C-alpha cells in the first residue's frame, strides 16, 4: 500500500478512519512499534472482524460524521483516512475535526480518487457522460469529488500544511504515464495519496470563503466511549 510509505518517523498513537479489517493499522503497529492504535469502521460486520485482530487496541463502530470520539485534543501522532473522505457529506468538517485529534507535530495521510482521470474526463468532454457505477471513481456512494488542486484546498482550508500529494496508478496507466514522460500523469492516475501536518501559521478555514459547515443543522453527534 503506497500510502503507508508516506509515514514519517515513529508514530506511537495512531487513528484510522475507515479501518476495514484493520490490516493497515496492524502493519503500522508492527512497523513503527506503535503503543496504541484505534480504528473507526462504519460497517458492523467489518468492525467485528477488525476486533479479532490482536494488534488493534480499539475498534469503534459508527459513522464518523455522526459520532464523537472520546479522546482529548492532540491524542494522536498519525491519522489515516484512505479512500473514505469522499463518502462523507462534509469532508471539510471531517478534516477539521481530525486536525483537532492530531498532535502539533503529528501527520495526516490519506487517499482520494482523481476526478480528472481520463476515463472520467474524456467521456464528459466528448459526449457529456458522467455515469455513476457500483465501484470506482464514480461510485454511487461518493458524495464529493476531488482533483489534485481541490485536495490541496481541502487540506489548507482545514488548517494543514501540505507536504505531498502523489499520484497513484494502476499498472497499465503507469506505463502510459511513463510513455508520455509524465506530461499527462494527472489524467492517468486513479487517485492521489497525500501527507500533511498541522499548519503553524493558519487556523482551519482561514482565507477560505467556504462556510464553517454547510450541514450545521444535522443531528447532534452521538458520543462514543473508547
Secondary structure, DSSP 8 states (H G I E B T S, - for coil): -GGGGG--S--SEEEEES-TTSHHHHHHHHHHT-SEEEEEES-HHHHHHHHT-TT-SEEEES-TTTEEE---TT-EEEEEEES-GGGSS-HHHHHHHHHHHEEEEEEEEEEEE-TT-HHHHHHHHHH-----BSSSTTBTT------HHHHHHHHHTTTEEEEEEEEE--HHHHHHHHHTTTTTHHHH-SEEEEEEEE-SS--TTTT--S-S-TTTTS---EEE--
